[in-house]
């Protein structure tokens, strides 16, 4: 936990982009979820024990700008093509969580040479018949915690979501919601074309899912595992959508 | 002062335990609760009430658009306005409004409004709105594009009415090779435009700049209206003119009966049905619907919203609804409308479970014993 965390800003294709780095060792890129975990959390630190973790904030999240130029998930993936070029990163492991995992898959399809292997945690991106996703765009924080966490009363659950409109994190929270809605409102957190592209993702892929994920049901993980040519699915018991908090050590170990 | 009868066409048969059992009267409220035969009866009663407003000498009637909800079962106000265009003779017909981003392409609004203007002989008031938060869920329409869609559609509709076609439109949201609506409106250069607002500064500045009329969104505390209307007048001054009171409208529930006691006795249960059931879920701000700062501000401002009221006293002190004898209603409206500086009073005379006969009595007493004195007063 004593690793130093650095924040800096890049200009990626004209967009001011917040970048957090931590740890040392070979590079690894972490793509965050709709929750916008752009400050270091224990899960980042676990990854940083073996890697230099690059954790950029997507446009519209944290202090990153440029959301006006993002109309869908593909624009977001192109933004990362630019970012990888700027950082001279290629053929590196990419770990994504939820929205970030969907983005990682889109990036691997768009520029396979950038991604050496994939770690997908509770990935969005699919519409699976019979396994509808929960409603993320609600104002009720108690309901949100129930949706995301196996134990909504855990300290992790209480620390990651604001508790009232007066919470000091409210403005950043609203920004994150808006940036998520930009790419995930309709179609709802998925890309209807994605299934037809999955056969192109040949990198070794580890998929990690909470058994009790209420936001993105496990059936989505099973679909990915079945249709990605080189993937394995790891299911975590007594775990919801909040994998990096609920099963920090286990998930990091599986993905290392 | 002009007087309008505003109608939501609310659903009056929610189960007694609705407030406990259901999260919202919007978007996800199961439509199995809707009974079409009863719905038909309601629509006809409601249209009769608006036709009555014409006979009683109101200056106008208002209809409005909402989707997938029990609060206002009027997904197409234009259907209602077109019936009223035929069945009324004198009133202005204000559609407040069409939610522009929901129309694809929005030239449809220019067309349908022109039809209503033609059929009514030039009595249309055109309300052009962004649409409520819940509508962005009901239509799965991306709220992060709401404002830019609204601005583009607004300009396009105005162009439809003021330029002759065909012309091309290549905007961010719509690409139209041929824009050439038939028919065109009678009123020139175009029907009066009303824009409702809940206090966002962007809207206030836009309306002031273009010299349109600003309608205050209802169910807020009087102080909240006051603040917004003052902001509007300031914005008009900054644009080099003094606001005409007719550029401002105040919308609120009104109930008049023979005495104060009788008014509350007849009205109170219906008011609470409205507040506790129908308003549930109305106020929701999907991401990007307006700026992050506005959303944060409005969420704090909701302490001054009618749903925070627990008692009759709360209602009366905040001026959330005006209830009482003709004398009481007259005096309160006189005082408040003077204080707010509004030239249009938009009354909700039916708010849900109120029986048809009482809604008609309410409107009749208002027209006969409240309206004439307020009119005379405002002309002095």
Interface residues (C-beta under 8 A of the other chain):
Chain A: X67 X137 X139 X165 X166 X170 X171 X174 X175 X177 X178 X180 X181 X182 X185 X186 X188
Chain B: X136 X137 X140 X141 X142 X143 X144 X284 X285 X286 X287 X288 X292 X293 X295 X296 X299 X300
